[in-house]
Amino acid sequence: MRAVIQRVSNASVRVNDGASSPGKIAGKIGNGVVVFLGVHINDTEQDCSYIADKILNLRIFDDSEGRMNLSVLDIKGEVLVVSQFTLYGDTRKGRRPSYNDAAAPEKGCLYYKKVVEIIRSSSLKTETGEFGALMEVEYVNDGPVTILVDSFKEF
């Protein structure tokens, strides 16, 4: 499982309704993190727990001395989780990414919801996009701070 975690001052996600309008807001947060989440074909529930723990406990928020020593849990921040199978796009060969390592939609949706469920159990405000939908994500990256996490520990 892969996650791109970005510290934000605010964020929202709109679900495209197929019309020319931008669509309805599915989720909106203030200070916290936006998480783009991709599920791998070989992921297990252990990967869900690992990623959720990283999202909740990464110390990427400033303490009173300006050091990144606090987690989203510590600051009682908010979390926006957006599914993104393209995190498993393999560009090593050719110019068109291969998504062979991304989980099938059924598994991807199940594990995406599992990660969201774990995060919500922390009592933090947790918003989501809509799995499999065309979405527009707007956010203000605070820092900027962007962290890549991979449950297979590839980076």
N, C-alpha and C positions, 0 to 999 in steps of 0.2 A: 504494500500500500504506500502511496506517495501523497505527501501534502506540501503545498506551498502555503506558508503561514506568513501573513503580513500584519504588522502592527498598524492600526488605523485610528484616526480620530472620529471617523464616521464612514458608513458604507450602506449601500442598498443594492438589491437585486430585483430586476423587473423580469417578468416572464412574458415573452413575446406571444401575443395572441394571434399572430398570423396576419393581422391587418397592418396598415401603415402606421398606426399609433404605436408608441413605445411599450404598451402593455401595462399590466397592473404590478404594483410593488408586492413582491412575495415575502420579502424580509428586509428589515432595516435595523441598523444598530448604531450606537454611539461609540464611545471609546472602547477599544478592544482589539479583536483580531478577525481578519477575513481568512478563511481556509478554503483553498481549492483542493479537492480531494479526488484522487484517482485510485481505483481498485484493480489489482493485478489478478490474473487468472488463477494463481496459486495461493492467494490470500486465504487466511483462516480467521476465526474469531480472535485468536491471539494478536493478529495484526491490527484488528479493530481496537483492542485494548491498548496496544502499544502506541498507536497514533493518537488516540484520544488522550492518553496520559501525557504525551509530548505537547499536544495542543494546550492542555490545561496548565502544565507545569513549566514550560519553557520560560526562563527568566529573561524576558525581552523588554520589560518596562522599567523605567528609571525609578530609583529610590530617591530619598531626600538629598543624596550627594551626587545625583546625576549618573549613577552607574546602573547598568541593566542588571538588577538583582531581584526584580519582582515579576511574578507570573500574572497571567490574566485572572487567575484565582485570587491572588494576593490583592489585586486592585479592584476586585469585583467588577471586572470588565464584561463586555458582551462579545458574543461569538456569532459570526455568520459563516455557515458552511455551504459551499457550492460544489456540486459534483462536476468533475472534469476528467473524462476518460482520456483526453488528449495528453495528459501528463505521461501516458505510456506510449506516446508517439516515438517510434524509432526512426531516426533520420540518418543512420549510418550508411545506408545504401540508397542511392538515387535521390530524387528531389521530393518525392511524395512520401510522407510519413506512413509507416506501417503501424497499425494498432493491434497487432496480433497478441500482444501481452496484456491488453486491457481485458478485464473480466466481461463476460457476456452481461447484457443489461439486467437479467434477473438476479444474478449474483451481485453485480455492482450496486443495484438498488438496495438489496438486502443488507449489504455491508455498510453502505453509505448511511442507511437508517440506523444501523447498530452503533456506528460512531456517534451520530447525532444523539441517540438515546443515552449513551454513556456521558457525553458532555452535558446534556440536560439534567442528568442525575446529580450534577455538581451544584445545581440551583442557579447557575449563571443564566442570564437571558441568552437564549440560543435561537437564532433564526436560520432559515434555509432558503435555498432556491427550490426549483422543482426538478427532480431527477429526470434526465432525458429531454428536457425542454430547451428551446433556444432562449437564452437569457442575456440580459445586459446588466453588467455589474459596474457600479460606480463606487469609488472609494478614494479617500485621502490617506495615502500611505504616510504614516507618521515616522519621520526619521530621515530617510526611509529605512525601514527595517523589514527585510524579507529573509525567511529561513526555509530551507528545503529539508524535508524529513522523509526518509525511506525506511520502511519496516524491515527490508532486507539489508539495510545498512550499506547500500551501494554508494552513498555519499554522505 
